[in-house]
């Protein structure tokens, strides 16, 4: 029987990626509390595959993580939650209804919080078929599956998803990143960032693992005073690109923070945010937007790019 990773590689190849395009090397552009002016990346903004590569593979699956790497993403983004028995797993939604076959496996539980399922129960769900039958059998991954899939390639954004549903998740993720050898190596290489919307959770994580860059997700760029407060624990902000202006980007940079935008999928919008001077672009389609950013394919083995501010 094929392993999960082997099955996922086969699935990724089925959608047209027949070679590994490693991420391009760039120069870091700053650190917490003092973004260095002029240290822009040599090849444009960092490219982040949303939920792996959620436009071309089932989101938050090993297939999507591999496809993000094959697409040339510098980082993949994943969403972490805790199972009922305390296992960190990767899943976006609050319930399993949209992306799994839960109604077939556990009738009547489609609307239950995903965090009420045990790890063993989660492993019975098919997380691929709802996207495309070619991905039938993809399972909900463990947090460690992300680092395994990206070994030697892309870095990882880890979003702490709905922390109120996963008590203690900040401590668990911090312990994992600092003590698991593969994660620790990725952290040391500047290829891990923790992100989230919940400011209290973010501050808690930052206190536990100050060496791991942290991104505060936010709907719109706030006032200078709020940015200054964010800069006490965050290295960057992630915001909706639709509301962003060049003046906003300049204000964030003056606060010593980098700017990431989500979720940008059209060529026109990618060009627009690049022109604004953002530091990272999150997209469902990294293979397309790598090309739109004018970044040529890079041979396997080239160093991945360090996160700005890391």
DRENDO-1510 file (C-alpha; in Angstrom, 1 decimal, always signed):
<recs>
REC; n; res; u; v; w
REC; 1; UNK; +0.0; +0.0; +0.0 .
REC; 2; UNK; +1.3; +3.5; -0.8 .
REC; 3; UNK; +2.2; +5.8; +2.1 .
REC; 4; UNK; +0.2; +9.0; +2.6 .
REC; 5; UNK; +3.1; +11.1; +1.1 .
REC; 6; UNK; +3.5; +8.7; -1.8 .
REC; 7; UNK; -0.2; +8.9; -2.6 .
REC; 8; UNK; -0.1; +12.7; -2.3 .
REC; 9; UNK; +2.8; +13.0; -4.7 .
REC; 10; UNK; +1.0; +10.9; -7.2 .
REC; 11; UNK; -2.1; +13.1; -6.8 .
REC; 12; UNK; +0.0; +16.3; -7.2 .
REC; 13; UNK; +1.6; +14.9; -10.4 .
REC; 14; UNK; -1.9; +14.2; -11.8 .
REC; 15; UNK; -2.7; +17.9; -11.9 .
REC; 16; UNK; +0.3; +18.7; -13.9 .
REC; 17; UNK; +3.4; +19.4; -11.8 .
REC; 18; UNK; +6.1; +17.1; -13.1 .
REC; 19; UNK; +9.1; +18.8; -11.5 .
REC; 20; UNK; +10.1; +20.4; -8.3 .
REC; 21; UNK; +10.5; +24.1; -8.5 .
REC; 22; UNK; +12.3; +25.2; -5.3 .
REC; 23; UNK; +11.8; +28.6; -3.8 .
REC; 24; UNK; +14.1; +31.4; -4.8 .
REC; 25; UNK; +16.7; +32.7; -2.3 .
REC; 26; UNK; +16.3; +36.3; -1.0 .
REC; 27; UNK; +17.7; +38.5; +1.6 .
REC; 28; UNK; +15.8; +39.0; +4.9 .
REC; 29; UNK; +14.3; +42.4; +5.2 .
REC; 30; UNK; +14.2; +43.2; +8.8 .
REC; 31; UNK; +13.5; +42.1; +12.4 .
REC; 32; UNK; +11.0; +42.8; +15.1 .
REC; 33; UNK; +11.1; +46.3; +16.4 .
REC; 34; UNK; +13.0; +47.8; +13.4 .
REC; 35; UNK; +12.4; +46.9; +9.8 .
REC; 36; UNK; +15.4; +47.9; +7.9 .
REC; 37; UNK; +14.6; +50.3; +5.2 .
REC; 38; UNK; +15.9; +49.4; +1.7 .
REC; 39; UNK; +16.3; +45.7; +2.5 .
REC; 40; UNK; +13.7; +44.6; +0.0 .
REC; 41; UNK; +13.8; +41.0; -1.3 .
REC; 42; UNK; +15.8; +40.6; -4.5 .
REC; 43; UNK; +13.0; +38.7; -6.3 .
REC; 44; UNK; +9.9; +40.5; -5.0 .
REC; 45; UNK; +7.4; +39.6; -2.3 .
REC; 46; UNK; +7.5; +36.2; -0.6 .
REC; 47; UNK; +4.9; +33.9; -2.2 .
REC; 48; UNK; +2.7; +31.9; +0.2 .
REC; 49; UNK; +0.5; +29.0; -0.8 .
REC; 50; UNK; -2.9; +29.4; +0.9 .
REC; 51; UNK; -3.8; +26.1; +2.8 .
REC; 52; UNK; -1.0; +24.5; +0.7 .
REC; 53; UNK; -2.3; +25.3; -2.7 .
REC; 54; UNK; -6.0; +25.4; -2.1 .
REC; 55; UNK; -7.0; +26.3; -5.6 .
REC; 56; UNK; -5.5; +23.2; -7.2 .
REC; 57; UNK; -5.6; +20.6; -4.5 .
REC; 58; UNK; -7.8; +19.8; -1.5 .
REC; 59; UNK; -6.9; +22.5; +1.1 .
REC; 60; UNK; -4.9; +21.6; +4.2 .
REC; 61; UNK; -3.9; +18.1; +2.9 .
REC; 62; UNK; -0.5; +16.6; +2.3 .
REC; 63; UNK; -1.4; +16.7; -1.4 .
REC; 64; UNK; -1.9; +20.5; -1.2 .
REC; 65; UNK; +1.4; +20.9; +0.8 .
REC; 66; UNK; +3.4; +19.0; -1.8 .
REC; 67; UNK; +1.7; +20.9; -4.6 .
REC; 68; UNK; +2.5; +24.2; -3.0 .
REC; 69; UNK; +6.1; +23.2; -2.9 .
REC; 70; UNK; +6.0; +21.9; -6.5 .
REC; 71; UNK; +4.4; +25.2; -7.5 .
REC; 72; UNK; +7.3; +27.2; -6.2 .
REC; 73; UNK; +5.7; +28.7; -3.1 .
REC; 74; UNK; +8.2; +30.0; -0.7 .
REC; 75; UNK; +5.9; +29.2; +2.2 .
REC; 76; UNK; +2.8; +27.1; +2.6 .
REC; 77; UNK; +0.0; +28.2; +5.0 .
REC; 78; UNK; -1.8; +25.7; +7.2 .
REC; 79; UNK; -4.5; +25.9; +9.9 .
REC; 80; UNK; -3.9; +24.1; +13.2 .
REC; 81; UNK; -6.5; +22.9; +15.7 .
REC; 82; UNK; -6.6; +20.3; +18.5 .
REC; 83; UNK; -8.6; +17.1; +18.4 .
REC; 84; UNK; -10.7; +16.1; +21.4 .
REC; 85; UNK; -7.8; +14.0; +22.6 .
REC; 86; UNK; -5.2; +16.8; +22.2 .
REC; 87; UNK; -3.6; +15.9; +18.8 .
REC; 88; UNK; -2.7; +18.9; +16.6 .
REC; 89; UNK; -4.3; +18.5; +13.2 .
REC; 90; UNK; -4.6; +20.7; +10.1 .
REC; 91; UNK; -8.0; +21.9; +9.2 .
REC; 92; UNK; -9.6; +25.3; +8.4 .
REC; 93; UNK; -13.3; +25.1; +9.2 .
REC; 94; UNK; -15.0; +24.9; +12.6 .
REC; 95; UNK; -17.0; +21.8; +11.3 .
REC; 96; UNK; -16.2; +18.9; +9.0 .
REC; 97; UNK; -19.2; +19.4; +6.7 .
REC; 98; UNK; -17.7; +21.3; +3.8 .
REC; 99; UNK; -14.6; +19.4; +3.0 .
REC; 100; UNK; -15.1; +15.8; +4.2 .
REC; 101; UNK; -17.4; +12.8; +3.9 .
REC; 102; UNK; -18.4; +13.1; +7.6 .
REC; 103; UNK; -22.1; +12.5; +7.0 .
REC; 104; UNK; -21.3; +9.1; +5.5 .
REC; 105; UNK; -18.9; +8.1; +8.2 .
REC; 106; UNK; -20.5; +9.7; +11.3 .
REC; 107; UNK; -24.2; +10.4; +10.4 .
REC; 108; UNK; -25.6; +13.4; +12.3 .
REC; 109; UNK; -22.2; +14.9; +13.2 .
REC; 110; UNK; -21.6; +17.1; +10.2 .
REC; 111; UNK; -22.4; +20.2; +12.2 .
REC; 112; UNK; -20.4; +19.2; +15.3 .
REC; 113; UNK; -17.3; +21.2; +16.0 .
REC; 114; UNK; -14.3; +19.6; +14.3 .
REC; 115; UNK; -12.5; +19.7; +17.7 .
REC; 116; UNK; -15.0; +17.3; +19.2 .
REC; 117; UNK; -13.6; +14.5; +17.1 .
REC; 118; UNK; -10.8; +12.3; +18.3 .
REC; 119; UNK; -7.7; +11.9; +16.2 .
REC; 120; UNK; -8.7; +8.3; +15.4 .
REC; 121; UNK; -12.1; +9.6; +14.2 .
REC; 122; UNK; -10.6; +12.3; +12.1 .
REC; 123; UNK; -8.4; +9.7; +10.4 .
REC; 124; UNK; -11.5; +8.0; +9.1 .
REC; 125; UNK; -12.6; +11.0; +7.1 .
REC; 126; UNK; -11.9; +11.5; +3.4 .
REC; 127; UNK; -10.6; +15.1; +3.0 .
REC; 128; UNK; -9.9; +14.9; -0.7 .
REC; 129; UNK; -12.9; +13.6; -2.7 .
REC; 130; UNK; -15.0; +16.8; -2.1 .
REC; 131; UNK; -12.4; +18.7; -4.1 .
REC; 132; UNK; -11.8; +16.1; -6.8 .
REC; 133; UNK; -12.1; +12.3; -7.0 .
REC; 134; UNK; -8.5; +12.1; -8.0 .
REC; 135; UNK; -7.7; +13.0; -4.4 .
REC; 136; UNK; -9.9; +10.3; -2.8 .
REC; 137; UNK; -8.3; +9.0; +0.3 .
REC; 138; UNK; -6.5; +12.1; +1.4 .
REC; 139; UNK; -6.7; +12.3; +5.2 .
REC; 140; UNK; -6.8; +15.2; +7.6 .
REC; 141; UNK; -3.1; +15.7; +8.4 .
REC; 142; UNK; -1.2; +15.9; +11.7 .
REC; 143; UNK; +0.8; +19.1; +12.2 .
REC; 144; UNK; +4.0; +17.2; +11.7 .
REC; 145; UNK; +2.9; +16.2; +8.2 .
REC; 146; UNK; +3.4; +19.8; +7.1 .
REC; 147; UNK; +7.1; +19.8; +8.0 .
REC; 148; UNK; +7.6; +16.3; +6.5 .
REC; 149; UNK; +6.0; +17.4; +3.2 .
REC; 150; UNK; +8.1; +20.5; +3.0 .
REC; 151; UNK; +11.5; +18.9; +4.0 .
REC; 152; UNK; +14.2; +20.7; +1.9 .
REC; 153; UNK; +11.7; +23.0; +0.3 .
REC; 154; UNK; +9.2; +25.6; +1.4 .
REC; 155; UNK; +8.7; +27.1; +4.8 .
REC; 156; UNK; +5.5; +27.0; +6.8 .
REC; 157; UNK; +3.0; +29.6; +8.0 .
REC; 158; UNK; +1.0; +28.0; +10.9 .
REC; 159; UNK; -2.3; +29.7; +11.7 .
REC; 160; UNK; -3.6; +29.0; +15.1 .
REC; 161; UNK; -7.3; +28.6; +14.2 .
REC; 162; UNK; -10.1; +29.5; +16.5 .
REC; 163; UNK; -8.0; +29.1; +19.7 .
REC; 164; UNK; -11.0; +29.2; +22.0 .
REC; 165; UNK; -12.0; +25.8; +20.6 .
REC; 166; UNK; -8.5; +24.4; +21.3 .
REC; 167; UNK; -7.5; +25.3; +24.8 .
REC; 168; UNK; -3.8; +25.1; +25.4 .
REC; 169; UNK; -2.9; +25.1; +21.7 .
REC; 170; UNK; -0.4; +27.9; +22.0 .
REC; 171; UNK; +1.7; +25.9; +24.5 .
REC; 172; UNK; +1.5; +22.7; +22.4 .
REC; 173; UNK; +2.5; +24.5; +19.1 .
REC; 174; UNK; +5.4; +26.3; +20.9 .
REC; 175; UNK; +6.7; +23.1; +22.4 .
REC; 176; UNK; +6.4; +21.3; +19.0 .
REC; 177; UNK; +8.3; +24.0; +17.1 .
REC; 178; UNK; +11.1; +24.3; +19.7 .
REC; 179; UNK; +11.6; +20.7; +20.6 .
REC; 180; UNK; +10.7; +18.6; +17.5 .
REC; 181; UNK; +14.0; +18.3; +15.5 .
REC; 182; UNK; +12.5; +18.9; +12.1 .
REC; 183; UNK; +10.5; +21.9; +13.2 .
REC; 184; UNK; +13.4; +23.3; +15.2 .
REC; 185; UNK; +15.6; +23.1; +12.1 .
REC; 186; UNK; +12.9; +25.0; +10.1 .
REC; 187; UNK; +12.6; +27.6; +12.8 .
REC; 188; UNK; +16.4; +28.1; +12.9 .
REC; 189; UNK; +16.4; +28.5; +9.2 .
REC; 190; UNK; +13.8; +31.3; +9.4 .
REC; 191; UNK; +11.2; +29.2; +7.6 .
REC; 192; UNK; +8.4; +29.1; +10.2 .
REC; 193; UNK; +5.9; +31.8; +11.1 .
REC; 194; UNK; +2.9; +31.6; +13.4 .
REC; 195; UNK; -0.1; +33.7; +12.5 .
REC; 196; UNK; -3.6; +34.3; +13.8 .
REC; 197; UNK; -6.4; +36.8; +14.2 .
REC; 198; UNK; -6.8; +36.4; +18.0 .
REC; 199; UNK; -4.5; +39.0; +19.6 .
REC; 200; UNK; -4.6; +37.4; +23.1 .
REC; 201; UNK; -3.6; +34.0; +21.6 .
REC; 202; UNK; -0.8; +35.7; +19.6 .
REC; 203; UNK; +0.6; +37.4; +22.6 .
REC; 204; UNK; +0.5; +34.2; +24.6 .
REC; 205; UNK; +2.3; +32.4; +21.8 .
REC; 206; UNK; +4.9; +35.1; +21.5 .
REC; 207; UNK; +5.7; +34.9; +25.2 .
REC; 208; UNK; +6.2; +31.2; +24.9 .
REC; 209; UNK; +8.3; +31.2; +21.8 .
REC; 210; UNK; +9.7; +34.7; +21.2 .
REC; 211; UNK; +12.2; +33.3; +18.6 .
REC; 212; UNK; +9.4; +32.3; +16.3 .
REC; 213; UNK; +8.2; +35.2; +14.1 .
REC; 214; UNK; +4.5; +36.0; +14.6 .
REC; 215; UNK; +2.0; +37.6; +12.3 .
REC; 216; UNK; -1.1; +39.4; +13.5 .
REC; 217; UNK; -3.9; +38.9; +11.0 .
REC; 218; UNK; -6.2; +41.9; +10.8 .
REC; 219; UNK; -9.0; +43.0; +8.5 .
REC; 220; UNK; -7.6; +46.5; +7.8 .
REC; 221; UNK; -4.5; +48.4; +8.7 .
REC; 222; UNK; -5.1; +50.2; +12.1 .
REC; 223; UNK; -3.9; +53.5; +13.5 .
REC; 224; UNK; -0.3; +54.2; +14.2 .
REC; 225; UNK; -0.9; +53.7; +17.9 .
REC; 226; UNK; -2.3; +50.2; +17.4 .
REC; 227; UNK; +0.5; +49.3; +15.1 .
REC; 228; UNK; +3.0; +50.4; +17.7 .
REC; 229; UNK; +1.2; +48.1; +20.2 .
REC; 230; UNK; +1.3; +45.2; +17.7 .
REC; 231; UNK; +5.0; +45.7; +17.1 .
REC; 232; UNK; +5.7; +44.8; +20.8 .
REC; 233; UNK; +4.9; +41.1; +20.0 .
REC; 234; UNK; +4.4; +40.7; +16.2 .
REC; 235; UNK; +6.9; +40.8; +13.4 .
REC; 236; UNK; +4.3; +41.5; +10.7 .
REC; 237; UNK; +0.7; +42.0; +9.9 .
REC; 238; UNK; -1.5; +40.1; +7.4 .
REC; 239; UNK; -4.4; +42.0; +6.0 .
REC; 240; UNK; -7.0; +41.9; +3.3 .
REC; 241; UNK; -5.5; +43.3; +0.1 .
REC; 242; UNK; -8.8; +44.8; -1.1 .
REC; 243; UNK; -8.6; +47.6; +1.5 .
REC; 244; UNK; -4.9; +48.3; +1.3 .
REC; 245; UNK; -3.3; +51.5; +0.1 .
REC; 246; UNK; +0.3; +52.6; -0.4 .
REC; 247; UNK; +0.0; +54.9; +2.5 .
REC; 248; UNK; -1.1; +51.9; +4.7 .
REC; 249; UNK; +1.9; +49.9; +3.6 .
REC; 250; UNK; +4.2; +52.9; +4.5 .
REC; 251; UNK; +2.6; +53.3; +7.9 .
REC; 252; UNK; +3.1; +49.6; +8.7 .
REC; 253; UNK; +6.7; +49.7; +7.6 .
REC; 254; UNK; +7.4; +52.8; +9.7 .
REC; 255; UNK; +6.1; +50.8; +12.7 .
REC; 256; UNK; +8.8; +48.2; +12.1 .
REC; 257; UNK; +6.4; +45.6; +10.7 .
REC; 258; UNK; +6.3; +43.7; +7.5 .
REC; 259; UNK; +3.1; +43.5; +5.4 .
REC; 260; UNK; +1.5; +40.3; +4.1 .
REC; 261; UNK; -1.8; +40.3; +2.1 .
REC; 262; UNK; -4.4; +37.6; +1.7 .
REC; 263; UNK; -5.9; +36.0; -0.5 .
REC; 264; UNK; -4.8; +37.3; -3.9 .
REC; 265; UNK; -5.7; +35.2; -6.9 .
REC; 266; UNK; -5.8; +37.2; -10.1 .
REC; 267; UNK; -2.9; +38.5; -12.1 .
REC; 268; UNK; -4.2; +42.1; -11.9 .
REC; 269; UNK; -4.5; +42.0; -8.1 .
REC; 270; UNK; -1.1; +40.4; -7.7 .
REC; 271; UNK; +0.5; +43.2; -9.7 .
REC; 272; UNK; -1.5; +45.8; -7.8 .
REC; 273; UNK; -0.2; +44.6; -4.4 .
REC; 274; UNK; +3.3; +44.2; -5.6 .
REC; 275; UNK; +3.2; +47.9; -6.8 .
REC; 276; UNK; +2.0; +48.8; -3.2 .
REC; 277; UNK; +5.3; +47.4; -1.8 .
REC; 278; UNK; +4.0; +44.5; +0.2 .
REC; 279; UNK; +6.4; +41.9; +1.6 .
REC; 280; UNK; +4.3; +38.7; +1.1 .
REC; 281; UNK; +1.4; +37.6; -1.0 .
REC; 282; UNK; -0.8; +34.7; +0.0 .
REC; 283; UNK; -2.6; +32.9; -2.9 .
REC; 284; UNK; -4.6; +29.8; -3.6 .
REC; 285; UNK; -2.7; +29.5; -6.9 .
REC; 286; UNK; +1.0; +29.8; -6.3 .
REC; 287; UNK; +1.9; +28.2; -9.6 .
REC; 288; UNK; +0.2; +30.9; -11.5 .
REC; 289; UNK; +1.2; +33.8; -9.3 .
REC; 290; UNK; +4.9; +32.8; -9.3 .
REC; 291; UNK; +4.8; +33.4; -13.0 .
REC; 292; UNK; +2.9; +36.6; -12.7 .
REC; 293; UNK; +5.5; +37.9; -10.2 .
REC; 294; UNK; +8.2; +37.3; -12.9 .
REC; 295; UNK; +10.0; +34.6; -10.9 .
REC; 296; UNK; +11.7; +32.0; -13.1 .
REC; 297; UNK; +11.7; +28.3; -12.1 .
REC; 298; UNK; +14.5; +27.5; -9.6 .
REC; 299; UNK; +16.3; +24.2; -9.7 .
REC; 300; UNK; +15.7; +21.8; -6.8 .
REC; 301; UNK; +18.0; +22.3; -3.9 .
REC; 302; UNK; +18.2; +26.1; -3.8 .
REC; 303; UNK; +17.7; +27.5; -0.4 .
REC; 304; UNK; +14.2; +28.6; +0.6 .
REC; 305; UNK; +13.7; +32.2; +1.3 .
REC; 306; UNK; +13.7; +33.4; +4.9 .
REC; 307; UNK; +10.6; +35.2; +6.1 .
REC; 308; UNK; +11.0; +39.0; +6.2 .
REC; 309; UNK; +11.3; +40.0; +9.8 .
REC; 310; UNK; +12.4; +36.6; +11.0 .
</recs>
